[in-house]
Amino acid sequence: MRPTQLFLLVILFAVALKLTRANGPSEYEVIDSTSGTPDTRFKKEIGLNYSMDALQAATEFVLKAFGQSKTGGRGYDFILLVVESFRASGRPFAIATTNGSQTFMNADYLQTFPGNVTDEFTGILYFTSGLVWGWTGNGSAPVGLITGISDYIRLTAGWAYKDWPPRGLGLQWDDGYAITANFLVYCEGLRPRFVSDLNAMMIDSYSDAYFVELLGKSVNELWEDYKLEYTTPGPAPAPAQTFGH
């Protein structure tokens, strides 16, 4: 093979596939950067078209859950999803990361996921969409609350992972992820749109006193009430969000 032919072959392997879609004031883009890596499941089992549908559906679900407008409180008009090998790109291992309105999904994780990878991909996308659009009190909110709100989004959209802990488990209300998500479902039952109102209050700052203001009890009192109610834990499945693909 001549050097020029080899050079062109390397370029072809490095090319990323991209899909862009405009929807009202927002523009969505999905980039598949898995070409030339061992991570083949994304292309074979998920693909760009499904990813675009899921990205748009997750964004719209989060905005509705947070009571935000089409471009949301953060004012994003461009939402990007990049699926890539974190190993190949030199990123530290993570399932996914976000940066502003950009989400980076680890194709290495998807490749080795022992189950329905499309469902897991979709659930992760709802989680990361919660991170993209949610407020953090300018970084002062507990990390466990932030991840809990995002898993609350995933849970209420119907994309919870089957091995998540059931309601009632956990040591503290801000243990994070599914533990806190289940607690937030309980709080939402006490006051409709609690999560939306709490998120709105965290635009500039955070205080545990927000729970008292919204629910009339301290967060620790609420946690104790929650634990008492679910002494016999049980799952609370929700119907999965559906969208065309």
Disulfide bonds with the S-S distance in Angstrom:
none
